[in-house]
Amino acid sequence: MEKLISNVQAMPKDAIGSLNGLYYKIGLHGFSYYWNGDSWLKSQTPAVLIEAALEKCRHKFSLNNEV
């Protein structure tokens, strides 16, 4: 059974999906950022890889999404 994140208020604003338990967004100048629980931090993973991994996921905000 697929577990989806149902508490929308727990999701940070601007998140495009969840991978490996982290929320991601694509920010200024095409950089990827992850949510640490308080703020967005720049990720070392290129934005194109984050977008490609999320594209393959059936549910963008599933707890089972892995790279």
Backbone as XML, in Angstrom:
<?xml version="1.0"?>
<chain id="A" units="angstrom">
  <residue number="1" name="MET">
    <atom name="N" x="0.837" y="-1.177" z="0.000"/>
    <atom name="CA" x="0.000" y="0.000" z="0.000"/>
    <atom name="C" x="0.882" y="1.240" z="0.000"/>
  </residue>
  <residue number="2" name="GLU">
    <atom name="N" x="0.595" y="2.152" z="-0.872"/>
    <atom name="CA" x="1.387" y="3.371" z="-1.008"/>
    <atom name="C" x="1.037" y="4.353" z="0.106"/>
  </residue>
  <residue number="3" name="LYS">
    <atom name="N" x="2.040" y="4.870" z="0.788"/>
    <atom name="CA" x="1.798" y="5.876" z="1.817"/>
    <atom name="C" x="2.063" y="7.246" z="1.213"/>
  </residue>
  <residue number="4" name="LEU">
    <atom name="N" x="1.047" y="8.094" z="1.254"/>
    <atom name="CA" x="1.173" y="9.452" z="0.758"/>
    <atom name="C" x="1.196" y="10.411" z="1.927"/>
  </residue>
  <residue number="5" name="ILE">
    <atom name="N" x="1.885" y="11.509" z="1.769"/>
    <atom name="CA" x="1.924" y="12.523" z="2.802"/>
    <atom name="C" x="0.582" y="13.247" z="2.756"/>
  </residue>
  <residue number="6" name="SER">
    <atom name="N" x="-0.234" y="13.053" z="3.790"/>
    <atom name="CA" x="-1.585" y="13.579" z="3.771"/>
    <atom name="C" x="-1.712" y="14.935" z="4.465"/>
  </residue>
  <residue number="7" name="ASN">
    <atom name="N" x="-0.798" y="15.282" z="5.327"/>
    <atom name="CA" x="-0.865" y="16.559" z="6.024"/>
    <atom name="C" x="-0.217" y="17.630" z="5.162"/>
  </residue>
  <residue number="8" name="VAL">
    <atom name="N" x="-1.038" y="18.306" z="4.378"/>
    <atom name="CA" x="-0.520" y="19.306" z="3.438"/>
    <atom name="C" x="0.174" y="20.440" z="4.165"/>
  </residue>
  <residue number="9" name="GLN">
    <atom name="N" x="-0.243" y="20.755" z="5.379"/>
    <atom name="CA" x="0.381" y="21.839" z="6.137"/>
    <atom name="C" x="1.811" y="21.491" z="6.534"/>
  </residue>
  <residue number="10" name="ALA">
    <atom name="N" x="2.164" y="20.215" z="6.589"/>
    <atom name="CA" x="3.517" y="19.795" z="6.961"/>
    <atom name="C" x="4.487" y="19.971" z="5.796"/>
  </residue>
  <residue number="11" name="MET">
    <atom name="N" x="3.953" y="20.111" z="4.578"/>
    <atom name="CA" x="4.810" y="20.273" z="3.404"/>
    <atom name="C" x="5.252" y="21.727" z="3.278"/>
  </residue>
  <residue number="12" name="PRO">
    <atom name="N" x="6.527" y="21.953" z="3.045"/>
    <atom name="CA" x="6.998" y="23.327" z="2.891"/>
    <atom name="C" x="6.477" y="23.952" z="1.597"/>
  </residue>
  <residue number="13" name="LYS">
    <atom name="N" x="6.303" y="25.254" z="1.631"/>
    <atom name="CA" x="5.848" y="25.996" z="0.462"/>
    <atom name="C" x="6.873" y="25.844" z="-0.662"/>
  </residue>
  <residue number="14" name="ASP">
    <atom name="N" x="6.414" y="25.717" z="-1.865"/>
    <atom name="CA" x="7.237" y="25.614" z="-3.079"/>
    <atom name="C" x="7.854" y="24.240" z="-3.308"/>
  </residue>
  <residue number="15" name="ALA">
    <atom name="N" x="7.590" y="23.258" z="-2.450"/>
    <atom name="CA" x="8.144" y="21.916" z="-2.657"/>
    <atom name="C" x="7.550" y="21.305" z="-3.923"/>
  </residue>
  <residue number="16" name="ILE">
    <atom name="N" x="8.404" y="20.648" z="-4.708"/>
    <atom name="CA" x="7.929" y="20.006" z="-5.937"/>
    <atom name="C" x="7.778" y="18.502" z="-5.751"/>
  </residue>
  <residue number="17" name="GLY">
    <atom name="N" x="8.294" y="17.972" z="-4.642"/>
    <atom name="CA" x="8.187" y="16.546" z="-4.386"/>
    <atom name="C" x="9.087" y="16.115" z="-3.250"/>
  </residue>
  <residue number="18" name="SER">
    <atom name="N" x="9.030" y="14.811" z="-2.966"/>
    <atom name="CA" x="9.801" y="14.230" z="-1.875"/>
    <atom name="C" x="10.611" y="13.048" z="-2.400"/>
  </residue>
  <residue number="19" name="LEU">
    <atom name="N" x="11.898" y="13.038" z="-2.096"/>
    <atom name="CA" x="12.793" y="11.933" z="-2.455"/>
    <atom name="C" x="13.629" y="11.570" z="-1.243"/>
  </residue>
  <residue number="20" name="ASN">
    <atom name="N" x="13.716" y="10.298" z="-0.948"/>
    <atom name="CA" x="14.537" y="9.811" z="0.173"/>
    <atom name="C" x="14.219" y="10.541" z="1.474"/>
  </residue>
  <residue number="21" name="GLY">
    <atom name="N" x="12.951" y="10.910" z="1.662"/>
    <atom name="CA" x="12.540" y="11.564" z="2.893"/>
    <atom name="C" x="12.788" y="13.058" z="2.949"/>
  </residue>
  <residue number="22" name="LEU">
    <atom name="N" x="13.292" y="13.648" z="1.878"/>
    <atom name="CA" x="13.547" y="15.087" z="1.836"/>
    <atom name="C" x="12.633" y="15.748" z="0.818"/>
  </residue>
  <residue number="23" name="TYR">
    <atom name="N" x="12.160" y="16.942" z="1.161"/>
    <atom name="CA" x="11.406" y="17.750" z="0.206"/>
    <atom name="C" x="12.395" y="18.537" z="-0.647"/>
  </residue>
  <residue number="24" name="TYR">
    <atom name="N" x="12.082" y="18.667" z="-1.916"/>
    <atom name="CA" x="12.936" y="19.413" z="-2.828"/>
    <atom name="C" x="12.162" y="20.506" z="-3.538"/>
  </residue>
  <residue number="25" name="LYS">
    <atom name="N" x="12.870" y="21.549" z="-3.908"/>
    <atom name="CA" x="12.327" y="22.591" z="-4.769"/>
    <atom name="C" x="13.435" y="23.022" z="-5.730"/>
  </residue>
  <residue number="26" name="ILE">
    <atom name="N" x="13.024" y="23.620" z="-6.826"/>
    <atom name="CA" x="13.979" y="24.204" z="-7.769"/>
    <atom name="C" x="13.860" y="25.710" z="-7.582"/>
  </residue>
  <residue number="27" name="GLY">
    <atom name="N" x="14.961" y="26.326" z="-7.265"/>
    <atom name="CA" x="14.936" y="27.744" z="-6.928"/>
    <atom name="C" x="15.605" y="28.618" z="-7.969"/>
  </residue>
  <residue number="28" name="LEU">
    <atom name="N" x="16.092" y="29.712" z="-7.491"/>
    <atom name="CA" x="16.716" y="30.739" z="-8.315"/>
    <atom name="C" x="17.859" y="30.169" z="-9.151"/>
  </residue>
  <residue number="29" name="HIS">
    <atom name="N" x="17.893" y="30.543" z="-10.409"/>
    <atom name="CA" x="18.943" y="30.127" z="-11.347"/>
    <atom name="C" x="18.985" y="28.615" z="-11.566"/>
  </residue>
  <residue number="30" name="GLY">
    <atom name="N" x="17.867" y="27.917" z="-11.288"/>
    <atom name="CA" x="17.795" y="26.486" z="-11.560"/>
    <atom name="C" x="18.527" y="25.599" z="-10.569"/>
  </residue>
  <residue number="31" name="PHE">
    <atom name="N" x="18.864" y="26.108" z="-9.398"/>
    <atom name="CA" x="19.515" y="25.293" z="-8.373"/>
    <atom name="C" x="18.462" y="24.505" z="-7.600"/>
  </residue>
  <residue number="32" name="SER">
    <atom name="N" x="18.842" y="23.327" z="-7.126"/>
    <atom name="CA" x="17.930" y="22.527" z="-6.313"/>
    <atom name="C" x="18.201" y="22.804" z="-4.839"/>
  </residue>
  <residue number="33" name="TYR">
    <atom name="N" x="17.123" y="22.759" z="-4.063"/>
    <atom name="CA" x="17.181" y="23.008" z="-2.624"/>
    <atom name="C" x="16.408" y="21.915" z="-1.912"/>
  </residue>
  <residue number="34" name="TYR">
    <atom name="N" x="16.820" y="21.577" z="-0.684"/>
    <atom name="CA" x="16.078" y="20.628" z="0.131"/>
    <atom name="C" x="15.679" y="21.297" z="1.437"/>
  </residue>
  <residue number="35" name="TRP">
    <atom name="N" x="14.598" y="20.802" z="2.024"/>
    <atom name="CA" x="14.041" y="21.364" z="3.252"/>
    <atom name="C" x="14.617" y="20.641" z="4.457"/>
  </residue>
  <residue number="36" name="ASN">
    <atom name="N" x="15.229" y="21.389" z="5.394"/>
    <atom name="CA" x="15.820" y="20.774" z="6.585"/>
    <atom name="C" x="14.880" y="20.817" z="7.794"/>
  </residue>
  <residue number="37" name="GLY">
    <atom name="N" x="13.663" y="21.283" z="7.573"/>
    <atom name="CA" x="12.695" y="21.396" z="8.654"/>
    <atom name="C" x="12.460" y="22.827" z="9.081"/>
  </residue>
  <residue number="38" name="ASP">
    <atom name="N" x="13.435" y="23.704" z="8.795"/>
    <atom name="CA" x="13.310" y="25.123" z="9.138"/>
    <atom name="C" x="13.479" y="26.041" z="7.931"/>
  </residue>
  <residue number="39" name="SER">
    <atom name="N" x="14.359" y="25.646" z="7.013"/>
    <atom name="CA" x="14.636" y="26.502" z="5.863"/>
    <atom name="C" x="15.135" y="25.657" z="4.688"/>
  </residue>
  <residue number="40" name="TRP">
    <atom name="N" x="15.183" y="26.269" z="3.529"/>
    <atom name="CA" x="15.684" y="25.611" z="2.324"/>
    <atom name="C" x="17.196" y="25.738" z="2.268"/>
  </residue>
  <residue number="41" name="LEU">
    <atom name="N" x="17.891" y="24.630" z="2.036"/>
    <atom name="CA" x="19.345" y="24.613" z="1.896"/>
    <atom name="C" x="19.699" y="24.151" z="0.497"/>
  </residue>
  <residue number="42" name="LYS">
    <atom name="N" x="20.739" y="24.730" z="-0.075"/>
    <atom name="CA" x="21.150" y="24.367" z="-1.424"/>
    <atom name="C" x="21.669" y="22.930" z="-1.440"/>
  </residue>
  <residue number="43" name="SER">
    <atom name="N" x="21.165" y="22.161" z="-2.392"/>
    <atom name="CA" x="21.564" y="20.766" z="-2.538"/>
    <atom name="C" x="22.738" y="20.659" z="-3.501"/>
  </residue>
  <residue number="44" name="GLN">
    <atom name="N" x="23.550" y="19.645" z="-3.308"/>
    <atom name="CA" x="24.649" y="19.391" z="-4.244"/>
    <atom name="C" x="24.173" y="18.593" z="-5.450"/>
  </residue>
  <residue number="45" name="THR">
    <atom name="N" x="22.963" y="18.054" z="-5.371"/>
    <atom name="CA" x="22.389" y="17.288" z="-6.475"/>
    <atom name="C" x="21.859" y="18.258" z="-7.528"/>
  </residue>
  <residue number="46" name="PRO">
    <atom name="N" x="22.271" y="18.103" z="-8.781"/>
    <atom name="CA" x="21.785" y="19.008" z="-9.832"/>
    <atom name="C" x="20.265" y="18.939" z="-9.980"/>
  </residue>
  <residue number="47" name="ALA">
    <atom name="N" x="19.674" y="20.076" z="-10.293"/>
    <atom name="CA" x="18.218" y="20.179" z="-10.424"/>
    <atom name="C" x="17.672" y="19.221" z="-11.479"/>
  </residue>
  <residue number="48" name="VAL">
    <atom name="N" x="18.407" y="19.008" z="-12.553"/>
    <atom name="CA" x="17.906" y="18.111" z="-13.608"/>
    <atom name="C" x="17.772" y="16.679" z="-13.095"/>
  </residue>
  <residue number="49" name="LEU">
    <atom name="N" x="18.639" y="16.249" z="-12.186"/>
    <atom name="CA" x="18.530" y="14.908" z="-11.615"/>
    <atom name="C" x="17.337" y="14.793" z="-10.675"/>
  </residue>
  <residue number="50" name="ILE">
    <atom name="N" x="17.080" y="15.838" z="-9.895"/>
    <atom name="CA" x="15.922" y="15.847" z="-9.004"/>
    <atom name="C" x="14.644" y="15.778" z="-9.831"/>
  </residue>
  <residue number="51" name="GLU">
    <atom name="N" x="14.555" y="16.608" z="-10.856"/>
    <atom name="CA" x="13.362" y="16.633" z="-11.704"/>
    <atom name="C" x="13.166" y="15.301" z="-12.421"/>
  </residue>
  <residue number="52" name="ALA">
    <atom name="N" x="14.243" y="14.694" z="-12.905"/>
    <atom name="CA" x="14.149" y="13.408" z="-13.604"/>
    <atom name="C" x="13.691" y="12.299" z="-12.654"/>
  </residue>
  <residue number="53" name="ALA">
    <atom name="N" x="14.209" y="12.301" z="-11.428"/>
    <atom name="CA" x="13.812" y="11.286" z="-10.447"/>
    <atom name="C" x="12.343" y="11.440" z="-10.073"/>
  </residue>
  <residue number="54" name="LEU">
    <atom name="N" x="11.882" y="12.674" z="-9.891"/>
    <atom name="CA" x="10.482" y="12.904" z="-9.548"/>
    <atom name="C" x="9.549" y="12.580" z="-10.704"/>
  </residue>
  <residue number="55" name="GLU">
    <atom name="N" x="10.030" y="12.757" z="-11.914"/>
    <atom name="CA" x="9.216" y="12.465" z="-13.089"/>
    <atom name="C" x="8.865" y="10.975" z="-13.157"/>
  </residue>
  <residue number="56" name="LYS">
    <atom name="N" x="9.778" y="10.136" z="-12.682"/>
    <atom name="CA" x="9.550" y="8.693" z="-12.697"/>
    <atom name="C" x="8.618" y="8.225" z="-11.582"/>
  </residue>
  <residue number="57" name="CYS">
    <atom name="N" x="8.417" y="9.057" z="-10.578"/>
    <atom name="CA" x="7.584" y="8.684" z="-9.429"/>
    <atom name="C" x="6.109" y="8.830" z="-9.771"/>
  </residue>
  <residue number="58" name="ARG">
    <atom name="N" x="5.347" y="7.849" z="-9.364"/>
    <atom name="CA" x="3.903" y="7.886" z="-9.598"/>
    <atom name="C" x="3.258" y="8.998" z="-8.775"/>
  </residue>
  <residue number="59" name="HIS">
    <atom name="N" x="3.643" y="9.109" z="-7.512"/>
    <atom name="CA" x="3.134" y="10.146" z="-6.616"/>
    <atom name="C" x="4.327" y="10.977" z="-6.151"/>
  </residue>
  <residue number="60" name="LYS">
    <atom name="N" x="4.339" y="12.240" z="-6.478"/>
    <atom name="CA" x="5.476" y="13.117" z="-6.170"/>
    <atom name="C" x="5.760" y="13.239" z="-4.674"/>
  </residue>
  <residue number="61" name="PHE">
    <atom name="N" x="4.718" y="13.071" z="-3.839"/>
    <atom name="CA" x="4.895" y="13.245" z="-2.403"/>
    <atom name="C" x="4.708" y="11.942" z="-1.633"/>
  </residue>
  <residue number="62" name="SER">
    <atom name="N" x="5.118" y="10.832" z="-2.212"/>
    <atom name="CA" x="5.028" y="9.539" z="-1.551"/>
    <atom name="C" x="6.196" y="9.362" z="-0.582"/>
  </residue>
  <residue number="63" name="LEU">
    <atom name="N" x="5.942" y="8.693" z="0.532"/>
    <atom name="CA" x="7.019" y="8.404" z="1.479"/>
    <atom name="C" x="7.959" y="7.320" z="0.951"/>
  </residue>
  <residue number="64" name="ASN">
    <atom name="N" x="7.555" y="6.621" z="-0.111"/>
    <atom name="CA" x="8.356" y="5.528" z="-0.658"/>
    <atom name="C" x="9.247" y="5.944" z="-1.827"/>
  </residue>
  <residue number="65" name="ASN">
    <atom name="N" x="9.264" y="7.214" z="-2.194"/>
    <atom name="CA" x="10.104" y="7.669" z="-3.301"/>
    <atom name="C" x="11.574" y="7.563" z="-2.922"/>
  </residue>
  <residue number="66" name="GLU">
    <atom name="N" x="12.339" y="6.891" z="-3.761"/>
    <atom name="CA" x="13.783" y="6.747" z="-3.518"/>
    <atom name="C" x="14.524" y="6.966" z="-4.822"/>
  </residue>
  <residue number="67" name="VAL">
    <atom name="N" x="15.761" y="7.365" z="-4.703"/>
    <atom name="CA" x="16.609" y="7.560" z="-5.875"/>
    <atom name="C" x="17.563" y="6.381" z="-5.967"/>
  </residue>
</chain>
